[in-house]
Amino acid sequence: METLYERLDGGIALLRINRPEARNALNMAVREQIAAHVAAMTHDAELHCLVIAGTPKVFAAGADIKAMADAGASEMMLRGSDAIWQVLRDCPKPLIAAVNGWALGGGCELAMHADIIIAGDGARFGQPEIKVGIMPGAGGTQRLTRSVGKFKTMKMLLSGEPISAIEAERMGLVSEVVPDDEVLDRALALARAIAAMPPIAARRIKQLVLTGADMPLGAALAMERTAFELLFDTQDQKEGMRAFIEKRAPRFVGR
């Protein structure tokens, strides 16, 4: 299998890309498997967070160039890649990308579909599509701009040159940088911590952050306030505040 999927303890799952011989290039099989696993995790009531990783030396070195070199525009359209990416965009549960090594092109775009990126200090991020005569096609021009701003984005896209994990963190592209051999452990620990939180609140937080970013501030604040108020009808709100008052650990049930 080009991907490996595991349900782990603590309400989390781990999805790993497993094409080391091709530097984890994202061919159609890999993309379809990622979409299938994310969809399954989305509908699994016992899972609350997903970690997406590559291999210890590479996260994903872009799309499979050999598989698209001779394709025409209509063929690329009929492949339906956007529908596959849409599954990640629609996932209401928190996603964490654990990035070791190269995250280039589609690999960088895959990481940007996550809500949190944990990177090894040897990781490299880039959108080198211009070097082969094309441009990013899975959010690179849009997600990157929203993350790091116009001028950093233009430099990365127009030069095609990669950046280090430290620079990515400074720019706001990466959530946290840790030693390379600690990336997966840190991502899984964070996933378990998030999975232990009230899942309804976690979903609403993700929804509000992503949806509100494209709305006028006034409308986004109103939407936030409504979501905040509705959480007071959940069992988890009552349990969380009661546990805080009673100075004990809460027991969230997702209702």
ZILIN-V849220 format. One record per residue. RES is the residue in one letter. SS is DSSP state (H for helix, E for strand, - for the rest). PHI is phi in degrees with one decimal (* if undefined). OMEGA is omega in whole degrees, -180 to 180 (* if undefined). Layout:
# ZILIN-V849220
res: <RES	RES>
ss: <SS	SS>
phi: <PHI	PHI>
omega: <OMEGA	OMEGA>
This chain:
# ZILIN-V849220
res: <M	E	T	L	Y	E	R	L	D	G	G	I	A	L	L	R	I	N	R	P	E	A	R	N	A	L	N	M	A	V	R	E	Q	I	A	A	H	V	A	A	M	T	H	D	A	E	L	H	C	L	V	I	A	G	T	P	K	V	F	A	A	G	A	D	I	K	A	M	A	D	A	G	A	S	E	M	M	L	R	G	S	D	A	I	W	Q	V	L	R	D	C	P	K	P	L	I	A	A	V	N	G	W	A	L	G	G	G	C	E	L	A	M	H	A	D	I	I	I	A	G	D	G	A	R	F	G	Q	P	E	I	K	V	G	I	M	P	G	A	G	G	T	Q	R	L	T	R	S	V	G	K	F	K	T	M	K	M	L	L	S	G	E	P	I	S	A	I	E	A	E	R	M	G	L	V	S	E	V	V	P	D	D	E	V	L	D	R	A	L	A	L	A	R	A	I	A	A	M	P	P	I	A	A	R	R	I	K	Q	L	V	L	T	G	A	D	M	P	L	G	A	A	L	A	M	E	R	T	A	F	E	L	L	F	D	T	Q	D	Q	K	E	G	M	R	A	F	I	E	K	R	A	P	R	F	V	G	R>
ss: <-	-	E	E	E	E	E	E	-	-	-	E	E	E	E	E	E	-	-	H	H	H	-	-	-	E	-	H	H	H	H	H	H	H	H	H	H	H	H	H	H	H	-	-	-	-	-	-	E	E	E	E	E	-	E	-	-	E	E	E	E	-	E	-	H	H	H	-	-	-	-	-	H	H	H	H	H	H	-	-	H	H	H	H	H	H	H	H	H	H	-	-	-	E	E	E	E	E	E	-	E	E	E	E	-	H	H	H	H	H	H	H	-	-	-	E	E	E	E	E	-	-	-	E	E	E	-	-	H	H	H	H	-	-	-	-	-	-	-	H	H	H	H	H	H	H	H	H	-	H	H	H	H	H	H	H	H	H	H	-	-	-	E	E	H	H	H	H	H	H	H	-	-	-	-	E	E	E	-	H	H	H	H	H	H	H	H	H	H	H	H	H	H	H	H	-	-	-	H	H	H	H	H	H	H	H	H	H	H	H	H	H	-	-	-	-	H	H	H	H	H	H	H	H	H	H	H	H	H	H	H	H	H	-	H	H	H	H	H	H	H	H	H	H	H	H	-	-	-	-	-	-	-	-	->
phi: <*	-75.7	-134.1	-123.4	-123.9	-132.8	-86.8	-112.4	-70.3	84.7	77.2	-126.6	-135.1	-124.7	-118.4	-118.5	-79.8	-133.4	-125.4	-59.1	-68.3	-117.0	52.4	57.7	-58.2	-88.9	-77.9	-64.0	-61.4	-62.9	-62.9	-65.0	-68.0	-58.8	-61.2	-64.4	-68.5	-64.5	-62.5	-63.7	-64.6	-59.2	-96.4	-94.0	-64.8	-89.7	-106.9	-125.0	-159.0	-124.4	-103.5	-109.9	-136.2	-110.1	-103.1	-59.6	-106.5	-155.7	-78.5	-165.0	-92.0	88.6	-76.3	-84.4	-60.9	-61.6	-82.0	-127.3	-57.6	-104.4	-77.3	-100.7	-60.6	-65.9	-64.1	-62.2	-66.2	-71.6	-66.3	67.4	-60.2	-64.0	-63.9	-69.5	-63.3	-60.7	-60.2	-69.2	-62.9	-88.5	-64.8	-82.1	-94.3	-61.0	-118.9	-120.9	-98.0	-105.4	-108.0	-112.0	68.0	-79.2	-129.8	-117.7	54.9	-61.0	-67.8	-66.1	-66.3	-61.6	-60.3	-72.1	-76.1	-76.6	-93.4	-138.8	-120.0	-102.7	-119.3	-76.4	-66.9	-99.8	-70.4	-135.4	-117.3	-169.5	-125.5	-90.4	-56.2	-59.5	-69.8	-116.2	86.8	-128.1	-142.8	-58.6	-131.3	-129.9	108.7	-60.4	-77.0	-102.0	-65.5	-64.5	-60.9	-68.3	-87.2	-122.5	93.0	-61.7	-72.7	-67.4	-63.1	-58.5	-62.7	-67.3	-73.2	-81.0	-92.6	72.7	-84.3	-78.1	-123.6	-79.2	-62.3	-64.1	-65.7	-61.6	-66.3	-62.2	-76.3	97.9	-84.7	-117.5	-77.9	-159.4	-115.2	-132.7	-55.7	-52.9	-79.9	-112.5	-59.6	-65.9	-61.4	-66.6	-63.8	-68.2	-64.0	-66.0	-61.5	-65.8	-64.2	-68.9	-63.9	-79.9	-79.0	-62.8	-65.2	-66.8	-62.9	-61.8	-64.2	-66.5	-59.8	-60.7	-60.2	-67.6	-62.4	-72.6	-72.3	-66.1	-62.4	-105.4	-114.6	-59.4	-57.0	-60.4	-66.8	-66.3	-66.1	-65.5	-64.1	-61.2	-62.6	-63.0	-63.6	-58.0	-66.5	-65.5	-65.7	-75.3	-97.2	-98.8	-63.3	-65.8	-64.5	-63.1	-65.1	-62.4	-73.6	-66.2	-64.5	-61.7	-64.9	-85.6	56.8	-137.7	-74.1	-76.1	-122.2	-83.6	-121.6	77.5	-135.2>
omega: <178	176	179	-176	-179	167	-179	178	177	177	-179	176	180	178	-178	173	-170	173	-175	-180	178	-178	178	177	-174	174	-176	180	179	-179	180	179	176	-179	-179	-180	179	178	179	179	-180	-175	178	-175	-177	-180	-175	179	-179	173	177	-177	173	175	-176	-177	-180	175	173	-176	173	179	178	-175	-179	-177	-178	-173	-176	-177	174	-177	-178	178	178	179	-177	177	176	-178	-176	178	178	178	-178	179	177	-180	-177	-178	-177	-177	-179	177	178	175	176	-168	168	175	-173	169	-172	176	179	176	176	178	176	179	-179	173	178	178	179	177	172	-175	172	-177	176	-179	177	-179	179	174	-173	-174	-178	-178	177	171	179	179	176	-178	180	175	-176	180	-175	-180	-179	178	179	-179	-171	179	-174	-168	175	179	-179	180	-179	-175	-175	177	-176	-176	-180	176	-180	178	-180	178	178	178	179	-179	-177	180	-175	180	-173	176	180	175	-175	-176	179	-173	-175	179	-180	180	180	178	178	178	179	178	179	-180	179	178	179	-173	179	178	179	179	-179	177	180	-179	-177	180	-176	-178	-177	-179	-178	-178	171	-174	-178	179	180	178	178	178	178	-178	179	179	177	-178	-178	179	178	173	-179	175	-177	177	-180	180	-178	-178	178	179	178	-179	-177	178	177	178	179	176	-177	-176	178	177	*>
